[in-house]
Amino acid sequence: MSYDRIHHTKIFVSDMDRSIHFYRDLLEFELVYDAERSEVPAYDECMGLESVHVKVAMLWYESEANSIGLIQFLHPDMNRWEPCVTTAGFSTLAISVTDIDSEYERLKTAGVTSISDPVDIIRDGGRRTARCCYIHDPDGLPIELYEAFATLDKTK
């Protein structure tokens, strides 16, 4: 395969305004654009659907290299699933932070729900490698906040 990078991660949402608020205002992504689109034959063809009508938004954090796309289907109707860290398929967006405790408290104060408080990741013979916790976006998608303490050893 010939590719140079992952362009973006796409997240299907049930309420675009609520999700833009979460990702832009709480997680501090920059909103690049948002639009409503229909009658785009390429959408019908590449998704294998008919009469696709969507709201779309593209956001990034500091650069295009950290992009997420949000899509809310207006037609056809969206299916609901219960996101869980053990569900097969895409399960978590992990965001690297420099101070997990202050970010966690800021988001908790803003009403964001979480699975747990930040915890230390201790592995490799008792080495404290990182600190993490999972929060939820407005649709319940688990988002990992991750503060690394050591450079990963790629041989393990």
C-alpha positions in Angstrom: 0.0 0.0 0.0 1.3 3.5 -0.8 0.3 6.0 1.8 2.1 8.7 3.8 -0.1 9.1 6.9 -3.6 8.8 8.4 -5.5 11.8 7.3 -8.2 11.9 10.0 -10.4 9.8 12.3 -14.1 10.0 11.6 -16.6 10.0 14.4 -20.3 9.5 13.8 -22.3 11.7 16.1 -26.0 12.1 17.0 -26.0 15.9 17.6 -23.5 18.0 15.6 -23.9 21.1 17.7 -23.4 19.3 21.0 -20.4 17.4 19.6 -18.8 20.5 18.1 -19.1 22.1 21.6 -17.4 19.1 23.2 -14.5 18.8 20.8 -14.0 22.5 20.1 -14.8 24.1 23.4 -13.8 21.4 25.9 -11.1 19.5 24.2 -9.8 22.7 22.4 -9.8 21.4 18.8 -10.0 24.1 16.2 -13.1 24.0 14.0 -11.9 24.1 10.4 -15.3 23.9 8.8 -18.8 22.6 9.3 -21.4 22.2 6.6 -24.6 20.4 5.7 -24.4 18.3 2.5 -26.8 16.3 0.3 -27.0 15.3 -3.3 -23.3 14.4 -3.4 -23.3 11.2 -5.6 -19.8 10.3 -4.4 -21.1 10.0 -0.8 -23.9 7.6 -2.0 -21.4 5.5 -3.9 -18.5 5.3 -1.5 -20.8 4.6 1.5 -23.1 2.2 -0.4 -26.2 4.3 0.6 -28.9 6.3 -1.2 -29.7 10.0 -0.8 -27.1 10.6 1.8 -27.8 13.9 3.7 -25.2 14.7 6.4 -23.9 17.4 8.6 -20.1 17.3 8.6 -17.4 19.1 10.6 -13.6 18.9 10.4 -11.6 19.9 13.5 -7.9 19.7 14.3 -5.6 20.2 17.2 -2.6 22.5 16.2 -2.3 21.0 12.7 -3.9 18.9 10.1 -1.9 16.0 11.4 -4.2 15.8 14.4 -7.6 15.9 12.6 -11.0 14.4 13.4 -14.1 14.5 11.2 -17.6 14.5 12.7 -20.6 13.3 10.7 -24.2 13.4 11.7 -26.5 11.5 9.3 -29.8 13.2 8.6 -30.6 10.6 6.0 -30.6 7.7 6.3 -31.4 7.4 10.0 -28.4 6.6 12.2 -28.1 3.3 14.1 -27.2 3.5 17.8 -24.5 1.3 19.4 -23.3 1.1 22.9 -19.6 2.1 22.8 -17.4 0.3 25.3 -13.6 -0.2 25.4 -14.1 -3.9 24.8 -16.3 -3.5 21.7 -14.7 -4.9 18.5 -13.9 -2.1 16.1 -13.0 1.5 16.7 -13.3 2.0 20.4 -11.2 4.9 21.7 -9.7 8.2 20.6 -6.5 8.7 22.7 -5.4 12.3 23.3 -1.9 13.0 24.7 -1.9 15.6 27.4 0.9 17.2 29.5 -1.0 17.5 32.8 -3.7 14.8 33.0 -4.9 15.8 36.5 -5.6 19.4 35.6 -7.3 18.5 32.3 -9.4 15.8 34.0 -10.5 18.4 36.7 -11.3 21.0 34.0 -13.4 18.6 32.0 -15.1 17.1 35.1 -16.1 20.7 36.2 -17.6 21.2 32.7 -19.8 18.2 33.3 -17.9 15.6 31.2 -18.4 12.0 32.5 -15.6 9.6 33.0 -15.0 5.9 33.7 -12.5 6.6 36.4 -10.2 9.3 37.9 -6.6 9.3 36.3 -4.6 6.2 37.3 -0.9 5.3 37.0 0.1 2.7 34.4 2.7 0.6 36.1 4.3 -2.2 34.0 7.6 -3.6 32.9 8.8 -4.6 36.4 7.1 -1.8 38.3 8.0 1.1 36.0 5.5 4.0 36.1 5.2 4.7 32.3 2.1 6.8 32.1 -1.1 8.1 33.6 -4.5 7.8 31.9 -8.2 7.9 32.3 -11.3 7.6 30.0 -13.9 10.3 29.6 -17.0 10.2 27.4 -17.9 12.4 24.5 -21.6 13.4 24.2 -22.5 10.1 22.4 -20.7 8.0 25.0 -17.6 7.4 22.9 -14.7 6.6 25.3 -11.8 9.1 24.9 -8.6 8.3 26.6 -6.6 11.1 28.2 -2.9 9.9 28.2 0.1 11.5 29.9 3.3 9.6 29.0 6.2 9.6 31.5 8.8 7.7 29.4 9.7 7.1 25.8 8.2 3.9 24.6 10.7 1.1 23.9 9.6 -0.1 20.5 11.3 -3.5 20.9 8.8 -4.7 23.5 
